[in-house]
Amino acid sequence: MTLADNLLGLHPADWAVLAGYFVVILLIGLWSLRKVKDMSDFFMGGRRFGKVFMMFFAFGSGTSSEQAVSVAAGSFRFGLAGIWYQFLWLWATPFYWIVAPVFRRMRALTTSDFFEARYSTSTATLYSLIGIVMAIVFIAGGLYGAGEMIEGLAGGVDPATGKPYFPSSYAIAGMTVLFVAYGMAGGLNAAIVTDFLQGVLTIVFSFLLLPFALNVAATVAGTDNGFAALAQGLPTRSGDEILSMTLTEDFLKRTGAEPITLFYVVMLSIGGLIGIVVQPHIMGVCGAGKTEFEGRFGFTFGNFIKRFCTIAWTFTGLACIIIYLSPGTSYLSPERLAELQSNPDLMKSFANQVFGLAAHDILPTIANGLVGLLMASLLAAVMSTCDAQMVVGSGLFTENVYKRFISPGKSPEHYLMVGRLASLGIVGLALVMLTQFDNVIQVLTTYIQAIPTFMGLAFWLGITWRGYTPAGVWASTLGTAAAWYLTQTHTPFELIASLGDSDFLQRNIDYLPGLFRGWLYGISPDIMVAKLDDAGTLISAKTSVPWQILIYLTTGAASGILVSLLSRRTDTSKLDHFFKLIRTPVRPGEVVTAPCTLPEDHLPTEEGKLLPIADLEIPSPSKIGIIGFVLAWCMVGVIIWLTTFLAGLR
């Protein structure tokens, strides 16, 4: 059967696999509907889940197709160094073991409840609005990445018509209908149960293609195995360049890319750790378990599964370099290959779909239906993220905006209905936003990595320093956001002579970032990644990624601390309640009457601080905290060793 004979580029066996998957997911959604009786069931799953479910929920809700697509695309374009598009969170993962109990002990429904209990209603509202934006961005990014991959899975573009065999809009519409249906029915309960199935499928999708892609790469290169093909490289890209976890000098000169240095890795890791704690789904990831240990185990080791999957995505992208860019390859015509190599924008677009294209070209040669299995796994990955983000986004609106300001005092059934309707609004805005994306790496580095840091500083300082005030939260949030905007790289860089520029009003959106980046370049060219012409004249420049992170985090921290020192401190009784709350372990089966309150029969509060300083609230580590933290760092070492070991195979 030829591609033209297939329906939307897929074999009937692939459609059969997809149909089976759709039926199972919808049945789980209907089953979960019976479990939802109140707000806690819908937004926190009834806090009834054990370690395995919590592990797969953490893995599934935080793992989406745009991550696989972005890592494969980054590896295809930049070599092994592309792994840092996801490994930026690797160094932060051991700290998940430390911070997870804070979320569970809050006994909260949303992260906004945390800001209400620690600071004030105004900061809780601020977080609710930013958290809703984050949920919208994450859903949009997941759907965008999935649409790009599905277009590739179905064969990309039909040469005869110039149109995709399976338009991404069809894929996005189908995914949206499905996850909205079961997510609105069963809330977080449905999300967690489906994430168990979808987590298994995501692991399948991560590793299914890799051995076949390496085998094809070996055949194309004429080597004994795929790793030897990577080491052999191409005439235009050496094996050392492909398998380097940094970017070689030759590659930097040829492409104008930014070097991946120790400073680069450290700053991305710090930014990732600061931002991860306020991503809206993390309260559910840590708080839906029976006790804090379930959240601790699930949050940490669910993300370690994701790190191993990242290795598979990366080496699949590397294999695609050999498969598609080798001279004389049968997978691209000579004309198409020359076109890609001469057009950087076209290469970026091709990289977005390379994971799906490889699956489309390779898996049918093994067995019909494998593309359908991979697509089902892909759908599982994106929907497990989108359903969780939809639920937590609607929870932020319902619990912290609608219930507080619009219509207080209504019945639980009323708020449950509003939560379900708000889910539709969240998804609708996400569908609008995804039209603004240009490529999957932009989604990851511009939005998902940066936006959570706006309030991440307030979380970390709030649990460690009594002196951080609501005014400080506003200052650090606005300061971080403003510095991020001014160092953004989406607008052209121009050295503008004066504020009297005649086009100021017409292009005021581009003006301030351009002027600010020009000032930075004048301070130190090292802060900017500059592009020069053959004569050495500056054409354009963008802010160096690690310098951008350092600038906006430093600005946010300094402004927040300064304003906190100058503003009125939070009431002592409110602070005492908050710190007692996060120092009191969760008793299995305990019942709380309202978010951020202790039950009458709570366990004894833990005593002891690491540093005997009055305003610092850093608790003495527990035995289980130390053991888990050390084991997590050992796991980091294993992942780095495995990556370098695979890169050294021949």
Buried (B, 14 or more C-beta within 10 A) or exposed (E): EEBEEBEBBBBEBBBEBBEEBBEEBBEBBEBBBEBBEEBBBBBBBBBBBBBBBBBBBBBBBBBBBBBBBBBBBBBBBBBBBBBBBBBBBBBBBBBBBBBBBBBBBBBBBBBBBBBBBBBBBBBBBBBBBBBBBBBBBBBBBBBBBBBBBBBBBBBBBBEEEEEBBBBBEBBBBBBBEBBBBBBBBBBBBBBBBBBBBBBBBBBBBBBBBBBBBBBBBBBBBEBEBBBBBBBBBBEEBBBEBBBBBBBBEEBBEEEBBBBBEEBBBBBBBBBBBBBBBBBBBBBBBBBBBBBBBBBBBBBBBBBBBBBBBBBBBBBBBBBBBBBBBBEEBEBBEEEBBEBBEEEEEEBBBBBBBBBBBBBBBBBBEEEBBBBBBBBBBBBBBBBBBBBBBBBBBBBBBBBBBBBBEEEEEEEEEBBBEBBBBBBEBBBEBBBEBBEEBBBBBBBBBBBBBBBBBBBBBBBBBBBBBBBBBBBBBBBBBBBBBBBBBBBBBEBBBBEBEEEEBEEBEEEEEBBBBBBBBBEBBEEEEEBBBBEEEEEEEBEBBBBBBBBBBBBBBEBBBEBBBBBBEEBEBBEEEEBEBBBBBBBBBBEEEBEBEEBBBBBEEBEEEBEEEEEEEEEEBEBEEEEEBEEBBEEBBEBBEEBBEEBEEBBEEE
